[in-house]
Amino acid sequence: MKEEKKQTKSSSGKKRSFSLTTLIITAIVAILLGGSSVFVVMNSRLQAAEQTSESMGKINTVYKALDKYYYKNISKKKLENGALNGMVDVLNDQFSEYMTKSETQSLNETISSSFTGIGAEVRKTGEQIQIVSPISGTPAQKGGLKAKDIILKIDGKSLNGYSLNKAVSLIRGKKGSSVKLLIKRGSTTFEKTFKRDTIPVKTVNGKLDDDNKKVGYIQVTTFSEKTAQEMKKTIKQLRKKGAKSFVIDMRNNPGGLMDQALKLSSMFLKDGKTIMQVQQRDGKKEVYKAGKKYDDGFKVHEKTVVMINGGSASAAEIFAAALKQSANDQLVGTKSFGKGTVQNAMPFNDKTELKLTVAKWLTPDGSWIHEKGIKPSIKADYPSVAYQAAIDNKKSYQEDDVSKNVKSLQIFLKALGYKPGRTDGYYDSGTKNAVKKFQQTKHLNANGIADKKTIDSIQESVSQFIIDSDKAYDNAIKVAN
């Protein structure tokens, strides 16, 4: 799932509502006993309870034992949540989880309306919280978060042992408030503070390319309830402006609703062409094909190119694979994320929810891209500086300092053409002179010290440099032209 957004969620079938009392409660415990008399009494009662049902007796007995006999009071809700989370955890599936009321609300808001946060799709990999991709135009993207960044701490709190939704709840907060993340990128760690903002609900943005006015560029940031509707509107607008071909940018799109992926894909495929397949646990496959039931008869016949990268996941991959395999459209960029499972949500009466992986999804030719990703037809990427760790702007850096932040500073300066000389993290006279030259160019205090204003200005300049040096975009426009 995401900090701000849901992972691919199956929309087939109606949601079923359950009462928590109907769900099996399980836990693994070690009971330390202080005396044989206590053990005899408890043991006889436990045995009696277990005999009521082999399948349910032990589960129910452990719950009752902890509730009644544990040496100090413990909340029934805590036991319940712990048991439910325990059952889901043994699946070892990062996309299945039991969510509390607040977590469910947070997740559902992402799909249907605006929400407040930093705008980053996250997942749990092992015991780590990892960025899948930042959402375009959000604090996360503007602040330099990248796919595969690891969040180690939130406002100084270690995330060890935290569920994905617990981490998400810490990242979210009131608009305008700040949250500080400790990020690990490769072997580098750095802190970054983000100001929370309202994350835009518009998921499709389009324009004509600046140099090739017959090519319409469309960016899809996620798959929410109105994405297909927004795509149709955007296509019509660009056609009126003169677009004769399209580049669909699915980079850093973490996915979302499966029904929207079907609707979007169907627009670009001939009726009857396969969009995807869904394989249930019994091995049976359901094939989804393009047609009026998904696109209402609206079709895109123009030449189309799709852009992907390591932040393109789930629904974005469904779309990319469908166009590649069923329409022979070219993919430009880097290998996609590789999420080949479908989740369904089971809401309970108390407004909690179980998000459960219910099936695999396969590409039109039957391939399962889970943890493999989709390879592009043409490999192209941002310049390497795009993947360099951000500089911690809470500190200033000057001559004779040695740190990983100084190394990032030097690499950024080099990319911008200021020639620091060395890029090993030692702040020498060459680095100082490069900083001075940058400060003079930006009309800052040219003292050669990398303070907050200088760092922020450097990182903003690097962000623009990355946009201007987008080889994947250049290649996609060339193919579509």
C-alpha positions in Angstrom: 0.0 0.0 0.0 1.1 3.5 0.2 1.8 6.2 2.5 -0.7 8.1 0.6 -2.2 5.5 -1.7 -3.5 2.0 -2.0 -1.7 -0.7 -3.9 -3.5 -2.5 -6.7 -6.9 -3.5 -5.3 -9.3 -5.9 -7.0 -12.6 -4.4 -7.7 -14.3 -7.5 -8.9 -17.2 -8.6 -6.8 -19.0 -6.8 -4.0 -17.3 -6.1 -0.7 -18.4 -8.4 2.0 -18.9 -7.1 5.5 -17.8 -9.1 8.5 -18.2 -8.9 12.2 -14.9 -9.2 14.1 -16.4 -12.0 16.2 -16.6 -14.2 13.1 -12.8 -13.9 12.5 -10.5 -16.6 14.0 -8.2 -15.1 16.6 -4.8 -16.6 17.0 -1.6 -15.9 18.9 1.6 -17.6 19.9 2.5 -17.2 23.5 4.8 -18.6 26.2 3.1 -18.8 29.6 5.5 -18.5 32.5 4.0 -20.1 35.6 5.0 -19.2 39.2 3.8 -22.4 41.0 2.5 -25.9 40.3 -1.0 -25.2 41.9 -1.6 -22.4 39.4 -0.5 -24.7 36.6 -2.8 -27.5 37.6 -5.8 -25.2 37.7 -5.1 -23.4 34.5 -4.0 -26.6 32.7 -7.3 -28.4 33.5 -9.3 -25.5 32.3 -7.3 -25.1 29.1 -7.7 -28.8 28.3 -11.4 -28.7 28.8 -11.7 -25.7 26.6 -9.6 -27.3 23.8 -11.9 -30.3 23.7 -14.8 -28.2 22.5 -13.2 -27.8 19.0 -9.9 -28.9 17.8 -9.8 -26.1 15.2 -11.1 -23.3 17.4 -10.5 -24.4 20.9 -6.8 -23.6 21.2 -7.3 -20.2 19.5 -10.1 -19.3 21.8 -8.4 -20.7 24.9 -5.2 -18.7 24.4 -7.2 -15.5 24.0 -9.2 -16.2 27.1 -6.2 -17.3 29.1 -4.3 -14.1 28.3 -7.4 -12.0 29.0 -8.1 -13.7 32.4 -4.9 -15.1 33.8 -2.0 -12.9 32.5 -0.3 -11.3 35.6 -1.4 -7.8 34.6 -4.3 -6.3 32.8 -4.1 -6.2 29.1 -6.6 -4.5 26.7 -8.9 -6.9 24.8 -8.5 -4.6 21.8 -4.8 -5.0 22.0 -5.1 -8.8 22.2 -7.5 -8.8 19.3 -5.3 -6.6 17.1 -2.2 -8.5 18.0 -3.9 -11.8 17.1 -5.3 -10.5 13.8 -2.0 -9.0 12.8 -0.2 -12.2 13.8 -2.3 -14.3 11.5 -1.7 -12.0 8.6 2.0 -11.7 9.3 2.6 -15.4 9.0 1.6 -15.1 5.4 4.9 -13.2 4.8 3.1 -11.1 2.2 3.8 -7.4 2.4 0.6 -6.6 0.6 -1.8 -8.4 3.0 -2.5 -6.7 6.2 -5.2 -6.1 8.9 -5.9 -2.4 9.3 -7.3 -0.5 12.2 -10.1 2.0 11.8 -7.8 5.0 11.4 -5.5 3.1 9.0 -8.6 2.0 6.9 -9.9 5.5 6.8 -6.5 6.8 5.7 -6.2 4.2 3.0 -9.7 4.7 1.6 -9.3 8.5 1.5 -6.4 8.0 -0.9 -8.5 6.3 -3.4 -11.6 8.5 -3.3 -10.6 12.0 -2.3 -7.8 14.3 -1.2 -5.7 13.6 1.8 -2.9 15.2 3.7 0.6 13.8 3.8 3.9 14.0 1.9 2.9 12.0 -1.2 5.0 8.8 -1.3 4.0 5.3 -2.1 5.5 2.9 0.4 5.7 -0.8 1.0 7.1 -3.1 3.7 10.0 -5.3 2.6 11.2 -7.6 5.3 11.3 -5.4 8.4 11.9 -2.2 6.4 9.6 0.5 5.1 10.6 1.3 1.5 9.6 4.0 -0.9 8.0 2.5 -4.0 7.8 6.0 -5.7 7.0 9.6 -4.8 3.9 11.0 -6.3 4.6 13.7 -8.9 4.3 17.3 -7.6 4.1 16.4 -3.9 6.5 17.3 -1.0 8.0 13.8 -1.3 8.9 14.3 -5.0 10.0 17.9 -4.5 12.1 16.9 -1.5 14.0 14.3 -3.5 12.7 11.0 -2.3 13.5 8.2 -4.7 12.2 4.7 -5.4 13.9 2.1 -3.1 14.7 4.6 -0.4 14.4 3.1 3.1 12.7 5.0 5.9 14.6 4.3 9.1 13.0 6.8 11.4 10.0 9.1 11.5 10.4 12.2 13.8 13.2 10.3 15.6 11.1 7.1 16.1 12.7 3.9 14.8 10.3 1.9 12.6 11.6 -1.5 13.8 8.6 -3.7 14.4 6.2 -1.2 13.0 3.4 -2.3 10.6 3.2 -0.5 7.3 0.0 1.3 8.2 1.5 2.4 11.6 4.4 4.0 9.7 1.9 5.6 7.3 -0.1 7.0 10.1 3.1 8.7 11.5 3.9 10.2 8.1 0.4 11.7 7.7 -0.7 14.7 9.7 -2.2 18.2 9.6 -1.6 20.3 6.5 1.4 22.6 7.0 2.9 20.6 9.8 6.3 19.0 9.4 7.6 15.5 9.5 11.3 14.5 9.6 12.4 11.3 8.0 15.7 9.4 8.4 16.4 8.0 4.9 18.8 5.3 3.8 19.7 5.3 0.1 22.3 2.6 -0.7 25.0 3.0 1.9 24.1 6.6 2.7 21.8 7.8 5.4 20.4 11.4 5.6 17.6 13.3 7.3 15.0 15.3 5.4 12.2 17.4 6.7 8.9 17.6 4.7 6.0 20.0 5.1 2.7 18.0 4.8 0.3 19.2 2.2 -2.9 18.2 0.6 -2.1 15.6 -2.0 -3.8 16.4 -5.3 -6.6 14.0 -6.3 -6.1 14.7 -10.1 -4.3 11.7 -11.4 -4.0 12.6 -15.1 -2.1 15.6 -16.5 -1.5 16.3 -20.2 0.1 18.8 -22.5 1.6 19.1 -26.0 5.4 18.6 -26.2 7.1 22.0 -26.4 9.0 21.1 -29.6 6.7 18.5 -31.2 3.3 20.0 -31.1 1.7 16.9 -32.6 2.8 14.7 -29.7 0.6 14.8 -26.6 2.4 14.0 -23.3 0.2 12.5 -20.6 1.3 11.7 -17.1 -0.7 9.3 -14.9 0.3 9.6 -11.3 -1.9 6.8 -9.8 -5.1 4.8 -10.5 -7.9 6.2 -8.4 -11.7 6.3 -8.9 -11.7 8.9 -11.6 -8.5 8.1 -13.5 -10.2 6.6 -16.6 -12.6 9.5 -16.7 -9.7 12.0 -16.5 -7.8 10.2 -19.2 -10.7 10.4 -21.6 -11.1 14.1 -20.9 -7.3 14.7 -21.4 -7.2 12.8 -24.7 -10.1 14.8 -26.1 -8.4 18.1 -25.0 -5.1 17.2 -26.6 -6.7 16.1 -29.8 -8.4 19.5 -30.1 -5.0 21.1 -29.7 -3.6 19.0 -32.5 -2.1 15.9 -30.9 -1.6 13.1 -33.5 0.2 10.7 -31.1 0.7 10.2 -27.4 3.3 9.5 -24.8 1.8 8.0 -21.6 4.1 8.5 -18.6 3.6 5.8 -16.0 6.9 6.4 -14.3 6.7 6.5 -10.5 3.0 5.5 -10.7 2.5 3.0 -7.8 -0.8 1.6 -9.1 -4.2 1.6 -7.5 -7.6 0.3 -8.5 -7.7 -2.7 -10.9 -10.9 -1.6 -12.6 -9.3 1.7 -13.6 -6.4 -0.2 -15.1 -8.8 -2.3 -17.1 -10.7 0.8 -18.3 -7.6 2.7 -19.3 -6.0 -0.3 -21.1 -9.2 -1.0 -23.0 -9.2 2.5 -24.5 -5.9 1.8 -26.2 -6.6 -1.8 -27.4 -8.8 -3.2 -30.1 -12.0 -4.9 -28.8 -11.3 -8.5 -28.0 -7.6 -8.0 -27.3 -6.4 -9.4 -23.9 -5.7 -6.8 -21.2 -4.7 -9.2 -18.4 -5.4 -12.5 -16.7 -6.2 -13.2 -13.1 -5.3 -16.5 -11.6 -7.0 -17.7 -8.4 -5.5 -20.1 -5.9 -7.1 -23.1 -7.6 -5.2 -22.3 -10.8 -8.2 -21.2 -12.8 -7.6 -18.1 -14.9 -10.0 -15.3 -15.8 -9.2 -13.5 -18.9 -10.1 -9.8 -19.2 -10.5 -8.4 -22.8 -10.9 -4.9 -24.2 -14.4 -3.9 -25.0 -17.2 -1.5 -24.5 -17.9 -2.7 -21.0 -14.7 -1.1 -19.9 -14.2 1.9 -22.3 -17.8 2.7 -23.2 -16.7 2.7 -26.9 -14.0 5.4 -26.4 -10.8 4.4 -28.3 -7.4 5.8 -28.8 -6.2 4.8 -32.3 -3.2 7.2 -32.4 0.4 5.9 -32.1 1.2 5.5 -28.4 4.4 5.1 -26.4 4.5 4.2 -22.7 7.2 5.3 -20.2 8.0 3.1 -17.2 10.7 2.9 -14.5 11.3 1.2 -11.1 8.5 3.1 -9.5 5.9 1.9 -12.0 3.9 -0.8 -10.1 0.8 -2.9 -10.1 -1.9 -1.2 -12.1 0.7 0.8 -14.0 2.3 -2.5 -15.0 -1.0 -3.9 -16.0 -1.4 -1.0 -18.4 2.2 -1.1 -19.7 2.1 -4.9 -20.3 -1.3 -4.7 -22.0 -0.1 -2.1 -24.5 3.2 -3.8 -25.1 1.8 -7.3 -25.7 -1.7 -6.6 -27.1 -1.0 -3.5 -29.1 2.7 -3.8 -29.9 3.3 -0.4 -28.4 6.9 0.4 -27.3 7.9 0.9 -23.7 10.6 3.4 -22.9 12.5 3.8 -19.6 13.8 1.2 -17.1 12.5 -2.0 -15.7 9.3 -1.7 -13.7 8.8 -2.5 -10.0 7.3 -6.0 -10.3 4.1 -6.3 -8.4 2.0 -9.2 -9.8 -0.7 -9.7 -7.1 -4.2 -8.5 -6.6 -5.6 -7.4 -3.3 -9.2 -7.2 -2.1 -10.5 -5.4 0.9 -12.8 -7.0 3.4 -14.4 -4.3 5.6 -15.8 -5.0 9.1 -18.7 -3.5 10.9 -16.3 -1.6 13.2 -14.7 0.1 10.2 -11.5 -1.9 10.3 -10.4 -3.8 7.2 -8.6 -6.8 6.0 -6.6 -6.2 2.9 -5.8 -9.6 1.5 -3.9 -10.9 -1.6 -6.5 -13.0 -3.4 -4.9 -13.8 -6.7 -2.0 -13.4 -9.2 -2.4 -11.2 -12.2 -0.7 -12.2 -15.4 0.2 -10.3 -18.6 -1.7 -11.0 -21.8 0.7 -13.8 -22.8 0.4 -15.4 -19.3 3.7 -14.2 -17.8 3.9 -13.4 -14.1 6.0 -10.3 -13.6 6.0 -10.4 -9.7 9.4 -9.4 -8.3 10.7 -9.4 -11.9 9.2 -6.3 -13.5 8.6 -5.5 -17.1 11.6 -4.7 -19.3 11.3 -1.7 -21.6 11.7 -1.8 -25.4 14.1 1.1 -25.2 16.2 1.5 -22.1 16.7 5.1 -21.1 16.8 6.9 -17.8 17.4 10.1 -15.9 21.1 11.1 -15.4 22.8 9.2 -12.6 22.7 12.3 -10.3 19.0 11.7 -10.0 19.8 8.7 -7.7 22.3 10.5 -5.5 21.4 11.0 -1.8 19.9 14.3 -0.8 21.9 16.7 1.4 20.9 17.2 5.0 20.0 21.0 5.0 19.9 21.1 8.8 23.6 21.5 8.9 26.2 23.8 7.2 29.3 22.5 5.5 32.7 24.2 5.1 36.3 23.6 4.3 37.9 20.5 5.9 34.6 18.9 6.7 34.3 15.2 5.7 31.0 13.5 5.3 28.6 11.7 2.9 26.6 15.0 2.7 29.7 16.7 1.4 30.1 14.0 -1.2 26.5 14.6 -2.4 27.2 18.3 -2.5 30.3 17.7 -4.7 28.4 15.4 -7.1 25.6 17.9 -7.4 28.0 20.7 -8.1 29.8 18.6 -10.7 26.5 17.8 -12.5 25.7 21.5 -12.6 29.1 22.3 -14.2 30.8 23.9 -11.2 33.8 21.5 -11.1 34.6 20.9 -7.4 37.5 18.7 -8.4 37.0 15.9 -6.0 33.9 13.9 -5.1 35.1 11.8 -2.2 33.4 13.7 0.6 36.3 15.9 1.7 35.5 19.6 1.6 38.7 21.0 0.1 39.5 24.4 -1.4 38.3 23.2 -4.8 34.9 22.4 -3.3 34.9 25.8 -1.5 35.6 27.6 -4.8 32.8 25.7 -6.6 30.3 26.6 -3.9 31.4 30.3 -4.1 30.9 30.3 -7.9 27.4 28.8 -7.5 26.5 31.3 -4.8 27.6 34.2 -7.0 25.5 32.8 -9.9 22.4 32.6 -7.6 23.2 36.0 -5.9 23.7 34.4 -2.5 26.3 35.3 0.1 29.5 34.0 -1.7 31.5 32.8 1.4 32.1 29.3 0.2 30.1 27.8 3.0 27.2 25.5 2.1 24.5 26.7 4.4 20.7 25.9 4.2 19.9 28.5 1.5 22.8 27.4 -0.6 21.9 23.7 -0.2 18.3 24.3 -1.1 19.2 26.3 -4.1 21.7 23.6 -5.3 19.1 20.9 -4.9 16.4 22.9 -6.7 18.9 23.4 -9.5 19.7 19.7 -9.7 16.0 18.9 -9.8 15.6 21.1 -12.8 18.7 19.7 -14.4 17.3 16.2 -14.0 14.0 17.3 -15.8 16.0 18.9 -18.5 18.2 15.8 -18.9 15.4 13.3 -19.1 16.7 10.8 -21.8 13.7 8.6 -21.4 11.3 11.4 -22.2 13.4 12.5 -25.2 13.4 8.9 -26.5 9.7 8.5 -26.0 8.9 11.8 -27.9 11.2 10.7 -30.7 9.5 7.3 -31.1 6.0 8.9 -31.0 6.9 11.7 -33.4 
